[in-house]
Each structure stands twice: as structure tokens, then as C-alpha cells.
Amino acid sequence: MEATPSPYPRTSRYHGVEVAVRAGHDGRQVPYLRRRLLPRPGGFVAIGEHTVSAGDRPDLLAHQYLGDAEQWWRIADANPVLDPRELTGTPGRKVRITLPEGVLTHG
């Protein structure tokens, strides 16, 4: 098996995940992404908290707080959920809004 650098942009949750290649039964080279390990939710620097209202969705929260709806996965990574829909499925739930993984504040 060979591995090549990830072809995904820096804003993708798959950026930095290696693409591996495995030979299929017929000898074809089949590329796949290696597993992406989730970061520890407690390892993020919180910058706020959102109280879920009816109609909220992860992509809408990402647009509101991060300026990019496609960054919903950053909010999901920072909160202990298995399914991103759990983030906004219950009105009144508190959702942590954090800096991206590895970004620290000064002070």
C-alpha cells in the first residue's frame, strides 16, 4: 500500500488525511482515505456558546459564528456528539463555539 498527501483544501475536515492505495481483486489500484481521528472536544479554546432554537442546523451555526456554512464540522468536532444532527436536534441544548483545533489565544 502506498500513501500520498491529501488533495483536500485546508478548510476541509479531510485536509491532512492521507490517501492510501490498495490493489483490488482485479489488480486495479483503488484509492481511499485513511481514517480521520477526531480531536478531544476539551482540547479546543471556547469563544462562545449557542443555545439551540427550533430551526437551527449545524451549517447555519457555522455560517453565523464562523462565516462559512461548510465549516459545520468544526463545531461538531468541538462538541461530544456522534451524529452532527444531535448538535441542533434539541432546543435549549448548549453548543460550544470554539477556535479551530490547535489555535490558541494570547493572554
Sine and cosine of phi, psi and omega as CSV:
sin_phi,cos_phi,sin_psi,cos_psi,sin_omega,cos_omega
0.00,0.00,0.71,-0.71,0.06,-1.00
-0.95,-0.30,0.33,-0.94,0.08,-1.00
-0.73,-0.68,0.59,-0.81,0.04,-1.00
-0.79,-0.61,0.36,-0.93,0.03,-1.00
-0.87,0.49,0.43,-0.90,0.00,-1.00
-0.91,0.41,0.69,-0.72,0.04,-1.00
-1.00,0.02,0.12,0.99,-0.10,-0.99
-1.00,0.03,0.54,-0.84,0.00,-1.00
-0.93,0.38,0.28,-0.96,-0.04,-1.00
-0.86,0.51,-0.43,0.90,-0.02,-1.00
-0.99,0.11,-0.10,0.99,-0.02,-1.00
-1.00,0.10,0.58,-0.81,0.07,-1.00
-0.92,0.39,-0.25,0.97,0.01,-1.00
-0.99,-0.13,0.02,1.00,0.06,-1.00
-0.87,0.48,0.74,-0.67,0.01,-1.00
1.00,0.02,-0.17,0.99,0.06,-1.00
-0.99,0.10,0.79,-0.61,-0.03,-1.00
-0.94,0.35,0.55,-0.84,0.15,-0.99
-0.99,-0.14,0.86,-0.51,0.03,-1.00
-0.97,-0.24,0.33,-0.94,0.00,-1.00
-0.79,-0.61,0.74,-0.68,0.00,-1.00
-0.80,-0.60,0.59,-0.81,0.04,-1.00
-0.98,0.19,0.77,-0.64,0.07,-1.00
-0.97,0.22,0.08,-1.00,0.00,-1.00
-0.87,0.50,-0.49,0.87,-0.02,-1.00
-1.00,-0.05,0.12,0.99,0.01,-1.00
1.00,-0.03,-0.16,0.99,0.02,-1.00
-0.91,0.42,0.57,-0.82,0.09,-1.00
-1.00,0.09,0.86,-0.51,-0.06,-1.00
-0.92,-0.40,0.93,-0.37,0.03,-1.00
-0.98,0.19,0.52,-0.86,0.08,-1.00
-0.45,-0.89,0.35,-0.94,0.05,-1.00
-1.00,0.05,0.69,-0.72,0.13,-0.99
-0.93,0.36,0.28,-0.96,-0.06,-1.00
-0.90,0.43,0.67,-0.74,0.09,-1.00
-1.00,-0.09,0.90,-0.44,0.02,-1.00
-0.99,0.11,0.73,-0.68,-0.01,-1.00
-0.98,0.22,0.62,-0.78,0.05,-1.00
-0.96,0.29,0.32,-0.95,0.09,-1.00
-0.94,0.35,0.79,-0.61,0.00,-1.00
-0.84,0.54,-0.54,0.84,0.00,-1.00
-0.96,0.28,-0.13,0.99,-0.03,-1.00
-1.00,0.06,0.12,0.99,-0.02,-1.00
-0.98,-0.20,0.45,-0.89,0.09,-1.00
-1.00,-0.03,0.90,-0.45,-0.02,-1.00
-0.96,0.27,0.68,-0.73,0.08,-1.00
-0.88,-0.47,-0.06,1.00,0.02,-1.00
0.09,-1.00,-0.02,-1.00,0.01,-1.00
-0.59,-0.81,0.63,-0.78,0.01,-1.00
-0.89,-0.46,0.72,-0.69,0.11,-0.99
-1.00,-0.09,0.86,-0.50,-0.09,-1.00
-0.91,0.41,0.71,-0.70,0.11,-0.99
-0.89,-0.45,0.32,-0.95,0.07,-1.00
-0.83,0.55,0.70,-0.72,0.02,-1.00
1.00,-0.05,-0.18,0.98,0.06,-1.00
-0.92,0.39,0.53,-0.85,0.09,-1.00
-0.65,-0.76,0.43,-0.90,0.01,-1.00
-0.82,0.57,-0.65,0.76,-0.01,-1.00
-0.92,0.39,-0.57,0.82,0.03,-1.00
-0.93,0.36,-0.62,0.79,0.06,-1.00
-0.90,0.44,-0.67,0.74,0.01,-1.00
-0.89,0.46,-0.66,0.75,0.04,-1.00
-0.90,0.45,-0.71,0.71,-0.04,-1.00
-0.90,0.43,-0.72,0.69,-0.12,-0.99
-0.99,-0.12,-0.49,0.87,-0.07,-1.00
-0.93,-0.36,-0.17,0.99,0.03,-1.00
0.98,0.19,0.18,0.98,-0.03,-1.00
-0.45,-0.90,0.94,-0.35,-0.05,-1.00
-0.86,0.51,-0.47,0.88,-0.03,-1.00
-0.96,0.27,-0.08,1.00,0.02,-1.00
-1.00,-0.07,0.28,0.96,0.01,-1.00
-0.80,0.60,-0.53,0.85,-0.04,-1.00
-0.90,0.44,-0.45,0.89,0.05,-1.00
-0.91,0.41,-0.64,0.77,0.04,-1.00
-0.93,0.37,-0.66,0.75,0.03,-1.00
-0.89,0.46,-0.67,0.74,0.01,-1.00
-0.88,0.48,-0.55,0.84,-0.08,-1.00
-1.00,0.09,-0.06,1.00,-0.02,-1.00
-0.82,-0.58,0.62,-0.78,-0.08,-1.00
-0.98,0.20,0.98,0.20,0.05,-1.00
-0.77,-0.64,0.51,-0.86,0.09,-1.00
-1.00,0.01,-0.57,0.82,-0.03,-1.00
-0.89,-0.46,0.84,-0.54,-0.04,-1.00
-0.82,0.58,-0.44,0.90,0.01,-1.00
-0.92,0.39,-0.36,0.93,0.06,-1.00
-0.90,0.44,-0.46,0.89,-0.02,-1.00
-0.82,0.57,-0.68,0.73,-0.13,-0.99
-0.88,-0.48,0.20,0.98,-0.06,-1.00
-0.97,0.24,-0.32,0.95,-0.06,-1.00
-0.83,-0.55,0.95,-0.32,0.06,-1.00
-0.82,0.57,0.66,-0.75,-0.03,-1.00
0.99,-0.12,-0.31,0.95,0.03,-1.00
-0.89,0.46,0.59,-0.81,0.06,-1.00
-1.00,-0.09,0.79,-0.61,0.01,-1.00
-0.90,-0.43,0.82,-0.57,0.04,-1.00
-0.96,0.28,0.73,-0.69,0.12,-0.99
-0.95,-0.32,0.81,-0.59,-0.12,-0.99
-0.76,-0.65,0.22,-0.98,0.20,-0.98
-0.95,0.32,0.37,-0.93,0.06,-1.00
-0.86,0.52,0.44,-0.90,0.02,-1.00
-0.79,0.61,0.72,-0.69,0.05,-1.00
1.00,0.04,-0.17,0.99,0.03,-1.00
-1.00,-0.02,0.82,-0.57,-0.02,-1.00
-0.92,-0.39,0.37,-0.93,0.07,-1.00
-1.00,-0.08,0.36,-0.93,0.09,-1.00
-0.99,-0.14,0.72,-0.69,0.08,-1.00
0.66,-0.75,0.00,0.00,0.00,0.00
